[in-house]
């Protein structure tokens, strides 16, 4: 763990900001690199309905640009001397987080869980749970 960077996926939520604080603390403690990741999931819909005035690729590009602005804003608020590598990937969140962890040889993933229970847990994909179950490195799940 101590050799690889800390990978912290974010969806820019309040819960993700708690995970970010833990991730920064861990990176400072172990004197390792820090990688902040946001995954833009592909827009869902049928192009045949012709409801959108823009193509799914244009929409995804717009979402990436919005995420980049949020990433800049988030970095401006960080109170740390860490060098932070930021990346925005496009695809399914769990797959992209796991791919980034593999490619960057992450020593640990620090990820937020939204703590859903009951029917909400059943209806929504639990990204943190899936990442924790499938990652090859340690995973810290923060609520």
Rosetta blueprint (number, residue, H / E / L):
1 X L
2 X L
3 X L
4 X L
5 X L
6 X E
7 X E
8 X E
9 X E
10 X L
11 X L
12 X L
13 X L
14 X H
15 X H
16 X H
17 X H
18 X H
19 X H
20 X H
21 X H
22 X H
23 X H
24 X H
25 X H
26 X H
27 X H
28 X H
29 X H
30 X H
31 X L
32 X L
33 X L
34 X E
35 X E
36 X E
37 X E
38 X E
39 X E
40 X E
41 X L
42 X L
43 X L
44 X L
45 X L
46 X L
47 X H
48 X H
49 X H
50 X L
51 X L
52 X L
53 X L
54 X L
55 X L
56 X H
57 X H
58 X H
59 X H
60 X H
61 X H
62 X H
63 X H
64 X H
65 X H
66 X H
67 X H
68 X H
69 X H
70 X H
71 X H
72 X H
73 X H
74 X H
75 X H
76 X H
77 X H
78 X L
79 X L
80 X L
81 X L
82 X L
83 X L
84 X E
85 X E
86 X E
87 X E
88 X E
89 X E
90 X E
91 X L
92 X L
93 X H
94 X H
95 X H
96 X H
97 X H
98 X H
99 X H
100 X H
101 X H
102 X H
103 X H
104 X L
105 X L
106 X L
107 X L
108 X E
109 X E
110 X E
111 X E
112 X E
113 X L
114 X L
115 X L
116 X L
117 X L
118 X H
119 X H
120 X H
121 X H
122 X H
123 X H
124 X L
125 X L
126 X L
127 X H
128 X H
129 X H
130 X H
131 X H
132 X H
133 X H
134 X H
135 X L
136 X L
137 X L
138 X E
139 X E
140 X E
141 X E
142 X E
143 X L
